[in-house]
Amino acid sequence: MVDIWTLCFVCFFLANFIVKTMKAVIKIYKILTALYLLLLILGLIFPTRIRYNLITLFQTFFSEGAVGITAGAIFLFLFILIFWHAPKTLSKLFLTKGHLKKFWDEI
């Protein structure tokens, strides 16, 4: 039979492991979205094909009436939700001036 203290220790260890893993996953998510936002901004500045595709996407949303506007609003909401932390993460990356350990701890 398993002792109650052993079971409590295992549950505590498992919960601690899950929390640490989720913190690392969230940090990696923030870094990836920041890099993707940076690439998107650079893509909007330089190549005209990316800019044209984005303009065509919004024109398609607005030309489809109420359904298109609803889909566009959902798309915009998801875009904001995905890139909520990206500007803060990019500013932290630039403020740490290449010290990756310090950057990882600040996220």
C-alpha positions in Angstrom: 0.0 0.0 0.0 1.2 3.5 -0.8 1.9 5.8 2.1 -0.1 9.1 2.0 3.2 11.1 2.4 4.6 9.4 -0.7 1.5 10.2 -2.7 1.6 13.8 -1.6 5.3 14.1 -2.5 4.6 12.6 -6.0 1.7 15.0 -6.5 3.8 18.0 -5.4 6.7 16.9 -7.7 4.4 16.4 -10.6 2.7 19.8 -10.1 6.0 21.6 -9.8 7.3 19.9 -13.0 4.1 21.0 -14.9 4.4 24.6 -13.7 8.1 24.8 -14.7 7.4 23.2 -18.1 4.5 25.6 -18.8 6.6 28.6 -17.8 9.3 27.5 -20.3 6.6 26.9 -23.0 5.1 30.3 -22.5 8.6 31.9 -22.7 9.3 30.1 -26.0 5.9 31.1 -27.3 6.6 34.8 -26.5 10.0 34.6 -28.2 8.5 33.0 -31.4 5.7 35.5 -31.7 8.1 38.4 -31.2 10.3 37.0 -34.0 7.3 36.4 -36.2 6.1 40.0 -35.6 9.6 41.3 -36.4 9.6 39.3 -39.7 6.1 40.5 -40.5 7.1 44.1 -40.0 10.2 43.7 -42.1 8.1 41.9 -44.7 5.6 44.8 -44.8 8.5 47.3 -45.3 10.4 45.5 -48.0 8.6 43.1 -50.4 5.5 44.4 -52.2 4.0 40.9 -52.6 3.4 40.5 -48.8 2.0 44.0 -48.6 -0.3 43.3 -51.6 -1.5 40.0 -50.0 -2.4 41.7 -46.8 -4.3 44.4 -48.6 -6.1 41.8 -50.7 -7.0 39.9 -47.5 -8.6 43.0 -46.0 -10.4 43.9 -49.2 -11.8 40.4 -49.4 -13.1 40.6 -45.8 -14.8 44.0 -46.4 -16.3 43.1 -49.8 -18.2 40.0 -48.4 -20.7 42.0 -46.4 -21.6 41.1 -42.8 -20.0 37.7 -42.9 -16.8 39.2 -44.2 -16.7 41.9 -41.6 -17.4 39.3 -38.8 -14.6 37.1 -40.2 -12.3 40.1 -40.4 -13.2 41.1 -36.8 -12.4 37.5 -35.6 -9.2 37.6 -37.6 -8.2 40.9 -36.1 -9.1 39.7 -32.5 -6.9 36.6 -33.0 -4.1 38.6 -34.4 -4.1 40.9 -31.4 -4.4 37.9 -29.1 -1.5 36.2 -30.6 0.8 39.2 -30.8 -0.1 40.8 -27.4 3.3 40.1 -25.8 5.4 40.5 -28.9 6.3 44.2 -28.6 7.2 43.8 -24.9 9.3 40.8 -25.7 11.2 42.6 -28.5 11.8 45.6 -26.3 13.2 43.3 -23.5 15.4 41.6 -26.2 16.9 45.0 -27.3 17.3 46.2 -23.7 19.4 43.2 -22.7 21.8 43.9 -25.6 22.4 40.2 -26.4 22.7 38.7 -22.9 20.5 35.7 -23.5 20.5 34.5 -19.9 19.3 37.9 -18.7 16.7 38.0 -21.5 15.4 34.5 -20.6 15.1 35.5 -17.0 13.3 38.8 -17.8 10.6 37.3 -20.0 
